[in-house]
Each structure stands twice: as structure tokens, then as C-alpha cells.
Amino acid sequence: MRQIEQLPARSVKGFLMSTKAQTYIPRHASLDEFDLIRGQVLLGRRLRDIQILENSIARFGLLSPLIALKKSKRLTVIDGRKRLTAIRRLEFQGRLPSSLSRLPYFFAHETEKTEPIASALLSNSSLFDAVQAEFQRGTSTGTIADRFQISRQCVRDILSLSRLSPMVRMAFFDRSIDLPQTRAYAAIPSPYEQDICLMRLGKGATPKQILNENRLSHP
């Protein structure tokens, strides 16, 4: 079986660093600019869910931006109410990370840009390591999603990154390739063939081109 070392001699670092994938940038606002539609009494399971989010945010920061509407010069959160509650509790406890002095958010009409958002989220290599560790301990995808403030689809995408070769995974973490491209590379069974495909097509290849290249290599 062919080994990775048989790849054509070339600077992998230079290859990966020559261009970067585009990432959509969220807006930011201070915590006191956000409102909830309605408050909630925190008891039982609801309180435990918030405490799990508190620990996640204290460790990793806010991984997924809030979604808000602007009403009377205030930002009303419509997606991320639990996260905002957890952040307020962290501030009260004096545990809020300094990086969250201003919170990332999107307006509701901007949320069609989900792929770039997801790509920026998943390229967090620390999150990748943490999710992989939880999964290997037998934690369900639903519990992982709740624990790390991400969707179940994000968990599945993170787990799919384990099928990538080190070179392709580095390209994704470095944001040289985006999430749709990464999914296409993950569909190629051999890590060696993933590397060959990346070297041959470059970082600008579409997912369709990546999959077609693999089919042509295995008629």
C-alpha cells in the first residue's frame, strides 16, 4: 500500500498558506445591549442545561453567535436565549471570559450565510479535540451538541473530520478550504487519495470537482 511519504516533494505549508477561504464576520455588541423575549425560572433540568452551557462558555467562549432582532435600539435575542442566560450568570459570578466583553451576533436576515458561519465554528481545533474526546467516551451527539452550544449537524461534521488526512484537516483548520470542500474530501475513503486530490486540484476546487476527480481515479 502506498504511503503518504510518496507524495511529490513540495512545501505543504506554502501550499496551504497561499490563499485563505472567506469567512463571514459577525457583528459585536456589549452584554447590556441584549434583551430576552421573556425570562425563565431556572429549576431542575433547565438549570442543569444552563450550568452545562456556563462551563462550556467559560472554557471555549461563545462558539456560535447569537441571532437577534433590533427593536427600539435594543437587540432582542431570538436564537441563543440559553446562551445569553448562561453568559449573564457567568458575569454575575465573575467568571465571564474577557473575550466576551462584546458578544458576537447576527441579525436574523443574515442567517442564510450558514455555511461560512459553520466553517468558522468547526475550524476551532480545540473544539474538534473536545468533541472527539466526548464521543470516544460514549457521549451521544445530542448531549455533545448541548454541552458545546452547537447543532447536532455541527457535531456530525466535526466527527467526520476524523476521517480526513492530517494534510486536509490542517487545510481546513487553517481555513485554506471551506466546509463543503472538506465534506467532499471526507467522502474519499483513502487519506492518501485525499492528499493527492488536494495537491492536484488545489484549494479552489468545488466539492463536485473533488468527488469527480476521485471517481476518475477509480473508474
N, C-alpha and C positions, 0 to 999 in steps of 0.2 A: 504494500500500500504506500502511495506517495506521501511524503511528509511536508509540513509547512516550509521547512528549510529549503525546499526545492524551488520556491518562488523566485522569479527573476530578481537579480540584485537591484535594489532601488531604495531610496530613503523613504521609509514608511512615514516618518514624522513630517518630512517635506511634502509628501503626497497628501497627508491628512490636513495639513495646515494651510494649503494654498488657497482654499476658499472656505466660507462658513455658510451653513444653512441659515435662512432668515427665521427670526423668532419674533412673534408678536409681543409687544411690551405693554403690560397693564398700567393703568393709572394708579396713583397713590394718594391717600388721604389719612389724616390723623384719626385716632380711635374715636374721639368725641364728635366727629362729623357723621358717624353712622348711627342709624336707628334700627330697631327691630319692629316688625309689623305688630307683634304683641309679645308680651312677656310670658314666661312659663315657670311654673313651680317645679323645682328640681328635687324629685324624690325617686327612690328605687332605681329601676333600670335607666331612667332618663338621666339621673345624677351620675350613675356609673359611666354612661356613654360620654358625658361631658368631661368627666375626670380622665378617661382614656384620651380624649382629644387634648386636654390640657397637657398631659405628659408628652404626647406626640409633638405638639406645637412648641413646647419648651425645649425639646430635643432637636427637632428638624426645622422649626419655623413654620410659617404658613405656606404649605406646598401648593395649594390650589387657591387662586384668587377668589374673593367674594364677588357675587353678582348683585348689582344694586340698581335701583331707580332713583332719579333725582326728584325730590318733592320739596317745594318751599325752601330751596337752598340746602336741604339735608339729603343724605344718602340712605335710602331705605333698603335694607338687605332682603332680597327675595330668595337667594340661594347661598347658604353658608351661615344660617342663623345659629346652628350649634357651634360652629367655629367662632363666631363673634362672641357668643356667650362664654366660651372657654377662654378667649383672649381677655375679656373683661375680668373674669375670675383670676387669671394669671396676673393682670395688672394690679388687682386688689391685693394679691398675695405677695407682690414684689418679685414675681418670677418671669415676667414678660421679657423675652429676648430684646436686646437693644435694637436689633434689626427690624423690629416691628413697631418702632415709634410712628411709622406711617405704614398703613396696610394696603396691599395690592388689591385692586378690584377692576372689574369690567362693568360697563353699562350693559343692560340686558340685550340691547340691539346689537352688541358687538360679539355675542357668544356664538355666532355662526363660525367663528375662527377657531374651532375646537382643535383641529389637528396641530397647528403651531403651538397652542397652549399645552396640549398633551405632550408634544415633543419636548418642550422646555421642561415640563414636570418630570418626565421619565429620564431625561439626561442627567438627573441628580444621581450620581453613582453611590452616594451614601444611602439614599432611599432604596436603590437596587439591592445593595448588600443586606439591608434590614428586612426587606420583603422576602428575599431569598431565604434568610435565616428563619423567619417566621413560618414560611411554607415547609421548610425541611423539618421543623418541629411538629408539623401536622396541623397547623392553624388553617382554618377554612378561608377561602378567598373573601367571603363576606365579612368575617371578623378582621382580616387584614385590611380590607377597604375602610372599615370603620375606624380601625386603630390609626391608620395613616392619612385619614381625611381625603381619600381618593376614591374614584369609582371602581366598581368591580372590573370594568373593561381595562382600566389602567393597571390593575393588579395582574390581569391575564397578559397584558402587553409586557409588563415588567418580567413576568415569569418566562415569556417567550424569548427574552433577551439572553437567557441562559443557553439557548441553542445556537447562539452566534459565536463565530470565531473571535479570538481576542482582538484581531485587527478590526473587524467590522464593529465590534462592541466599542472599541476605542473611538472609531469614527463617529459613532452615534453620541457617545458621552462628550466628545469634542464638538458636537453639532456640525460636523462636516457633512453628515447625511441626516435626513429627517425621519419621522416615524413611519410614513408609508413605505419609504425605501427600506427601512430596517425590517418591517414586516415581510417584505418580499425576500430579503436575504435570509430571514429565519425559515422561510419555506424551502430553502435549499438544504438537503439533509447533510451534506458533507461540509465541514468547516473549511477544508482545503479548497473546495469548489467555490465557496463563498468568497474567499480571498482572491482567487483567480478572477472571479466575476467582477469584484470591486476594482482590482488593478486594471482589468481590461476595459471596463466601461467608464471608469471614473465616477466622481461624486455627483455628476449631473444626470445620471441615468434615471429614467422613470421606473416605477415598480413594474410596469408591463415589460419594459426592455430588460430588466433584471430577470424576470421569470422566463421571458422568451430566450434569452441568452443561455439560461440553464437547460431549457428544453432542447435547444440546438446542439448543446454539448452532449446530450444523452438522447439521440434520436430513437 
